[in-house]
Amino acid sequence: PGQKEEEDSGSKGQHPEIPPSKVWGAFYHPQCAICLQAYKPGEALKLLSCTHTYHGKCIDLWHCAQPGSKTCPLCLRTIYSVKTWVILSFDPR
């Protein structure tokens, strides 16, 4: 509820995909750690294999600036998969 999954061109690895409930559960943060702006309805978020989320445009720019393997800006883990979610509604609880 409150989000819609879209296809993404992120690479697939051996790690299982994170269900949508995890985005809004313990792993969810109300703002992007790259631009520090709050997430808003209608925005596309990218959920990385490490379970951190970012604005789609922000994480794409981060990865374009990185030579070689792609990593998460927060935990520095190598990214094996990326899922794109669109926020349909926002409940900060």
Buried (B, 14 or more C-beta within 10 A) or exposed (E): EBBEEEEBEBEEEEEEEBEBEBBBEEBBEEEBBBEEEEBEEEBBBBBBBBBBBBBBBBBEBBBEEEEEEBBBBEEEBEBBBBBBBBBEEBEEE
